[in-house]
Amino acid sequence: MKSFLLIFLYMVLPFHNLFSQSFNYDSELKNKRKVMVDDSLDQLLNSLIEYNECIESRGYSFVKKNTDWREGKIFTKENDTLIGEIKNAIHQGGETSMILFYRKNIDSVEVRYRADKLNGYQCSNKEFCTKRFSNLPPGFIERLENGNIELFYVKYPQNRGFINNQLNIVDDEDYYLEISGCNQKELILIPLEVDTFPEFIKNYIKDYFELSQKIEQLKYTGVHIREIIQIYNLYFNTKKIVNQ
């Protein structure tokens, strides 16, 4: 299966310069996550780190600015796609805590959708799906990766109490996974801690021995979660094509 890694590298590397033009801060964060290259799998991981958006620089997933009207698409339960302008709102109570407003243009009537009445929406090159996660009612969460293993992400401010009479608000972020085709009731929270991540993620990628070994050796850790999912989905798709 090494051939598919080499093919992917030849596809990605020519675009290296195009996708690596970012702030020095982002470059430093990316470089911290890169691993020492011992084989083509390590080279692929590092190439994906360079290719991917620097998630660490993201703002919060849902903030006040998201209440502004902006261009987007919504995906209805009837599998229709509506293109126009959207804005978010947070609703406390009821079956969902998230609301989306839609209008075809500035002169049209606003239509209000609860999160559980939509499949999701898309704007600013990001896709948000309606999912149940944690103990929360159905809400919108960003899908980072689509494939056999789907990866979801949310970033939010976390209240950690008071320190020296000052409210301690820190950035927190969660990653969730879903296995494509499975009827999961809610997304599965990914534990990123070094003592829990390896055993957790290996349950979902155990058919890819080389990748599992990297994780067992702690060379690939929770900070590489997006790249691990990308590599596994590429492997899964290649194996499926070969077996057809």
SEBANU-115633 format. One line per 5 residues: their letters; for each residue x, y, z of C-alpha. Coordinates in steps of 0.02 Angstrom, whole numbers, plus 50000, padded with zeros to 5 digits. Each point is the difference from the previous one (the first is absolute). Example, Ala and Ser with C-alpha at 12.3 -4.5 7.8 and 13.67 -1.06 7.14 Angstrom:
BEGIN
AS = 50615:49775:50390 | 50069:50172:49967
REM end
This chain:
BEGIN
MKSFL = 50000:50000:50000 | 50152:50115:49999 | 49966:50046:49819 | 49846:50102:50043 | 50105:50104:50123
LIFLY = 50126:50042:49865 | 49862:50044:49876 | 49921:50117:50127 | 50167:50081:50038 | 50030:50035:49816
MVLPF = 49828:50082:49995 | 50023:50106:50156 | 50181:50056:49994 | 49988:50106:49840 | 49872:50108:50090
HNLFS = 50108:50016:50156 | 50046:50182:49971 | 49822:50049:49956 | 49927:49938:50163 | 50143:50044:50117
QSFNY = 49991:50189:49980 | 49940:50044:50174 | 50051:50105:50148 | 50161:49956:50090 | 49896:49957:50152
DSELK = 49904:49867:49903 | 50161:49931:49929 | 50074:49983:50174 | 49846:49908:50061 | 50005:49882:49851
NKRKV = 50185:49966:50020 | 49973:49950:50182 | 49881:49863:49944 | 50112:49928:49866 | 50091:49836:50033
MVDDS = 50173:49935:49957 | 49991:49918:49830 | 50045:49815:50000 | 49889:49941:49858 | 49870:50054:49872
LDQLL = 49861:49998:50129 | 50091:50130:50104 | 50029:50102:49843 | 49815:49992:49960 | 49952:50055:50176
NSLIE = 50116:50151:49993 | 49936:50047:49826 | 49821:49997:50063 | 50046:50108:50150 | 50073:50127:49880
YNECI = 49850:49987:49883 | 49863:50012:50132 | 49933:50159:50076 | 50078:50041:50168 | 49854:49958:50114
ESRGY = 50090:50073:50151 | 49977:50174:49925 | 49812:49981:49985 | 49878:50111:50092 | 49851:49930:50092
SFVKK = 49879:49896:49898 | 49848:50102:50052 | 50022:50181:50047 | 49905:50163:49982 | 50066:50033:49825
NTDWR = 49909:49844:49940 | 49835:50090:50029 | 50037:50111:49849 | 49920:49959:49833 | 50121:49914:49883
EGKIF = 49993:49898:49841 | 49973:49815:50023 | 49904:49842:49961 | 49882:49900:50108 | 49963:49815:49980
TKEND = 49822:49949:50041 | 49932:49835:50065 | 49923:49977:49827 | 50177:50003:49927 | 49972:50168:49916
TLIGE = 50138:50132:49995 | 49947:50180:50025 | 50123:50138:49952 | 49985:50173:50074 | 50044:50090:50161
IKNAI = 50007:49924:50174 | 50032:50049:50179 | 50011:49905:50164 | 49913:50022:50165 | 50009:49910:50166
HQGGE = 49834:49947:50076 | 49994:49945:50181 | 49874:49862:50029 | 49901:49887:49887 | 50069:49851:49907
TSMIL = 50149:50092:49929 | 50109:50145:50056 | 50043:50059:49824 | 49895:50093:49871 | 50039:50049:49821
FYRKN = 49913:50139:49904 | 49993:49994:49811 | 49947:50122:49865 | 50022:49991:49812 | 50053:50183:49993
IDSVE = 49990:50158:50102 | 49819:50034:49948 | 49931:49826:50032 | 49915:49933:50156 | 50108:49923:50135
VRYRA = 49970:49815:50032 | 50045:49930:50171 | 50068:49823:50016 | 50043:49905:50157 | 50161:49901:49985
DKLNG = 49908:49834:50012 | 49891:50050:49851 | 50150:50014:49882 | 50138:49885:49942 | 50120:50147:50016
YQCSN = 50069:50151:49910 | 50156:50063:49912 | 50086:50169:49998 | 50176:50071:49987 | 50061:49833:49931
KEFCT = 49948:49911:50160 | 49865:49869:50019 | 49894:49985:50157 | 49893:49846:50031 | 49856:49973:50118
KRFSN = 50059:49875:50129 | 49973:49952:50180 | 50162:50008:50099 | 50038:49985:50186 | 49843:50025:50102
LPPGF = 49945:50147:49894 | 49843:50004:49893 | 50025:49990:49812 | 50106:50144:49937 | 50116:50054:49861
IERLE = 50179:49939:50002 | 50135:50020:49868 | 50051:49848:49899 | 50188:50004:49968 | 50018:49833:49911
NGNIE = 49879:49896:49898 | 50034:49816:49967 | 49986:49831:50084 | 50045:50092:50161 | 49923:50173:50010
LFYVK = 50083:50130:50110 | 49907:50144:50084 | 50067:50150:50094 | 49942:50138:50116 | 50095:50137:50092
YPQNR = 49923:50098:50143 | 50044:50105:50153 | 50007:49900:50162 | 49968:50079:50170 | 50131:49933:50121
GFINN = 49945:50101:50150 | 50090:50147:50083 | 50186:50030:50023 | 50048:50149:50107 | 49821:50065:49985
QLNIV = 50014:49994:49810 | 49887:49888:49896 | 50110:49869:49916 | 49936:49970:49823 | 50105:49882:49894
DDEDY = 49984:49933:49825 | 49937:49822:49989 | 49972:49889:49850 | 49924:49829:49972 | 50017:49875:49860
YLEIS = 49867:49869:49965 | 49991:49854:49881 | 49864:49905:49911 | 50016:49841:49898 | 49918:50022:49830
GCNQK = 49849:49889:49976 | 49977:49964:50186 | 49841:50054:50085 | 50082:50091:50145 | 49885:50094:50119
ELILI = 50134:50129:50034 | 50177:50043:49952 | 50142:49918:50095 | 50114:50118:50097 | 50184:49967:49964
PLEVD = 50112:50000:50155 | 50159:50087:49946 | 50102:49969:50158 | 50160:49901:49973 | 49947:49861:50121
TFPEF = 49828:49971:49922 | 50013:50048:49817 | 50100:49850:49933 | 49884:49863:50060 | 49846:50100:49950
IKNYI = 50049:50040:49821 | 50078:49830:49965 | 49827:49922:50017 | 49948:50093:49842 | 50157:49979:49894
KDYFE = 50061:49827:50054 | 49992:49933:49821 | 50140:50122:49952 | 50149:49920:50089 | 50134:50129:49955
LSQKI = 49894:50145:50060 | 49952:49907:50159 | 50183:49968:50036 | 50042:50185:49987 | 49865:50039:50127
EQLKY = 50050:49858:50117 | 50179:50066:49997 | 49930:50173:50046 | 50078:50076:49845 | 49827:50054:49940
TGVHI = 49895:50072:50142 | 49839:50094:50029 | 50074:50158:49924 | 50002:49906:49834 | 49818:49948:50006
REIIQ = 49950:50083:49837 | 50147:49931:49903 | 49973:49826:50073 | 49819:50001:49940 | 50053:50065:49829
IYNLY = 50132:49864:49981 | 49882:49863:50055 | 49860:50056:49884 | 50123:50004:49854 | 50058:49824:50046
FNTKK = 49821:49937:50019 | 49946:50070:49831 | 50154:49929:49914 | 49972:49828:50077 | 49817:50004:49947
IVNQ = 50048:50040:49820 | 50133:49862:49996 | 49875:49872:50067 | 49865:50041:49874
REM end
